[in-house]
Each structure stands twice: as structure tokens, then as C-alpha cells.
Amino acid sequence: MGIRSFLAFELAPVIKTQIETLSEELKGSNLPVRWVKPDNIHLTLIFLGDVEENVIEDIKEKVNEAVKGMASVKVRLKGVGVFPNLKRPRVAWVGLGGDIDRLSDLRDNLQSKLNALGFIPERRPFKPHLTLGRFKGRTSGTDGIKNILERYYETKSDICCLKELILFKSDLKPNGAEYTKIWTWTLGA
């Protein structure tokens, strides 16, 4: 059995605090959502899935090639929404603004490098977001969700710099996922 892993950025403490406040407000909405613990919220670039331990060194090398000479990326929180749509919401998220094109280029470059190791690139366009929660079962009555999305549409935060790309290990536990850092790359180093 492999190591369930993904590449992501941790968020600056000021952004985490703002997400925590937003999450607490949204919890009061009584939406049928399993909310993600604010400490577990991060910006995932690529979900790698189950990876054999002997491939980790190759992944580290490919990511190193992709991030070499890259400066930190500036982002801010920008609005809230649901995937895939209001009629069938599955994920509640907060969006990101800022250096999104550079973030998208980094993700594409990482996918290109990792493709050489057999990782299949994601076909959907990159929509950087932070998952706040997942809807439980089928959800009907979109008015409540629509009202909440309208109320938080203008959500914004201070700009923060994403400086450290992290290879995380994810262990699924009965009380939620537990994340462990396997390796980090500092941007602009």
C-alpha cells in the first residue's frame, strides 16, 4: 500500500484566522456540511494519490526542477462558492485572487514534470480554492445556499505570500484526515 499524498501550500496565520472566522459564521447557517478543521485547510495544487515509497525521491527531484528559481506567489481570499453548482452542491469553498496565473503555471509545470513519472495530469482547468466543507448527501433547497453565497460574495482578505510548497502525507482517521509533511521547497530561495 502506498503513501496517500499531495502537493500543497500552507496558508499564512493571518489567512488561517480569517478562514476560521468565516468557517464559524458559515457553521451557523445550518447547511448540511461536514466542515473541514481550519488547521487542515491548505491550497492543494496536485493530489498524487497512493504513491509507492520508492517513488518519493523521484517526485522530490521533479518538483525541485519545477520550482527552481520561482519567486513566492501572492494570493488573497476572494469570495465563496460551491462545486459543481448550486443545484448539486458537493463542496463549499473560498476562492483566491492574486497571482493566479503564476499559480496555474506552477501547477501545469508540476503536472508536466510528474507526468514523466506516470502521474496523469488533471484535465479540468485549475480553479484555486480552499475547501471549507463537503455537503452530506443530496442537498435540495438552493435558496439557503444562494443567500449565504450572496452574503459572502465580497469576502476578501489581506494578501499573503505562499513561500513553501509542501509534499504532504495524508492518513485517513476516524475523526478526519491527518496531514504530515514529507518534504518542503522554499520558493525564492
C-alpha positions in Angstrom: 0.0 0.0 0.0 1.3 3.4 -1.0 1.5 6.7 0.8 -1.6 8.9 0.1 0.0 12.2 -0.8 -0.5 15.6 -2.4 1.4 18.9 -3.1 0.0 22.0 -1.4 0.8 25.3 0.2 0.1 26.0 3.8 -1.6 29.4 4.5 -0.2 32.3 6.4 -1.5 32.6 10.0 -3.5 35.8 9.2 -5.3 34.0 6.4 -6.0 30.9 8.6 -7.5 33.2 11.2 -9.8 34.8 8.6 -10.8 31.3 7.3 -11.5 30.2 10.9 -13.8 33.3 11.3 -15.6 32.6 8.0 -16.0 28.9 8.8 -17.5 29.7 12.2 -20.0 32.1 10.6 -20.9 29.5 7.9 -21.4 26.8 10.5 -24.2 28.9 12.0 -26.0 28.6 8.7 -27.1 25.0 9.5 -26.2 23.8 6.0 -25.8 20.0 5.8 -22.0 20.3 5.5 -19.1 18.4 7.1 -16.8 21.4 7.8 -13.0 21.0 7.4 -11.0 21.9 10.5 -9.4 25.3 9.8 -5.9 23.8 10.6 -6.4 21.3 7.9 -7.2 23.8 5.2 -4.5 24.3 2.6 -4.1 25.1 -1.1 -3.8 21.8 -2.9 -2.0 22.0 -6.3 -1.9 18.3 -7.1 -3.4 15.3 -5.5 -0.9 12.4 -6.2 -3.0 9.6 -4.6 -1.3 6.5 -3.3 2.4 6.7 -4.1 4.9 3.9 -3.5 7.6 4.9 -1.1 10.4 4.3 -3.6 8.9 7.0 -5.9 9.1 9.8 -3.3 12.7 10.7 -4.2 11.8 10.9 -7.9 8.9 13.2 -7.0 11.1 15.4 -4.9 13.5 15.7 -7.8 10.8 16.6 -10.3 9.2 19.2 -8.0 12.7 20.7 -7.4 13.0 21.2 -11.2 9.6 22.8 -11.4 10.1 25.3 -8.6 13.7 26.2 -9.2 14.2 29.9 -9.3 10.5 30.6 -8.8 9.5 33.5 -6.5 6.8 33.3 -3.9 3.2 33.7 -5.0 0.9 36.4 -3.6 -2.7 35.4 -3.0 -5.8 36.6 -1.1 -9.2 35.2 -0.2 -11.8 36.2 -2.8 -15.4 35.1 -2.5 -17.1 31.9 -1.6 -18.9 29.3 -3.8 -19.9 25.7 -4.3 -18.7 22.9 -6.7 -20.0 21.8 -9.1 -23.1 24.1 -8.9 -26.0 25.3 -6.8 -28.3 22.6 -7.9 -25.9 19.8 -6.9 -23.5 21.3 -4.3 -20.8 18.9 -3.1 -18.1 21.2 -1.9 -18.2 24.6 -0.2 -15.1 26.7 -0.9 -13.5 30.1 -0.6 -11.8 31.4 -3.7 -8.4 33.0 -4.3 -7.3 36.1 -6.1 -3.8 37.5 -6.8 -1.0 35.8 -8.7 -3.5 33.1 -10.0 -1.8 32.9 -13.5 1.6 32.1 -11.9 -0.1 29.6 -9.6 -1.7 28.0 -12.6 1.6 27.9 -14.5 3.3 26.3 -11.5 0.6 23.6 -11.3 0.9 23.0 -15.1 4.7 22.8 -14.8 4.4 20.4 -11.9 2.0 18.2 -13.8 4.3 18.1 -16.8 7.3 17.1 -14.8 5.3 14.5 -12.8 3.8 13.1 -15.9 7.2 11.6 -16.7 6.8 9.5 -13.5 3.4 8.2 -14.7 1.1 10.7 -12.9 -1.8 11.6 -15.1 -2.4 15.4 -15.4 -5.7 16.8 -14.3 -7.9 17.7 -17.3 -10.1 20.2 -15.6 -8.9 23.8 -15.6 -7.2 24.9 -12.4 -9.5 26.8 -10.1 -7.5 27.6 -7.0 -9.7 27.4 -3.9 -9.7 26.3 -0.3 -12.2 23.6 0.6 -14.3 24.7 3.6 -16.5 21.7 3.8 -18.3 18.9 1.9 -22.1 18.6 1.6 -23.6 15.5 3.2 -25.7 13.5 0.7 -28.1 15.2 -1.7 -28.9 18.7 -0.9 -32.1 20.4 -2.0 -33.4 23.9 -1.4 -30.8 26.0 -3.1 -32.3 29.3 -1.7 -30.4 28.9 1.6 -27.1 28.2 -0.1 -27.7 31.0 -2.6 -28.4 33.5 0.2 -25.2 32.5 2.0 -23.1 32.8 -1.2 -24.5 36.2 -1.8 -23.8 37.3 1.7 -20.2 36.2 1.5 -19.6 37.1 -2.2 -17.4 40.1 -1.3 -15.2 38.1 1.1 -11.7 39.4 0.8 -8.5 39.1 2.9 -5.1 40.7 3.1 -2.6 39.5 0.6 -0.2 36.8 1.8 2.8 35.1 0.2 2.9 31.4 -0.5 6.5 30.7 0.1 6.7 27.0 0.8 5.4 24.2 -1.3 4.9 21.0 0.7 4.6 17.3 -0.1 2.1 16.1 2.4 1.2 12.5 3.5 -2.5 12.1 4.3 -3.7 9.5 6.8 -7.4 9.0 7.0 -8.5 8.6 10.6 -12.0 8.1 12.1 -12.0 11.8 13.3 -10.8 13.2 9.9 -7.6 13.3 7.8 -4.2 13.8 9.5 -1.5 15.5 7.4 2.2 15.1 7.8 4.9 17.0 5.9 7.2 14.7 3.9 9.2 17.4 2.2 9.2 21.2 1.6 10.5 23.5 -1.1 11.0 27.2 -0.3 10.1 29.5 -3.2 12.6 32.3 -4.0 15.4 30.6 -2.1 
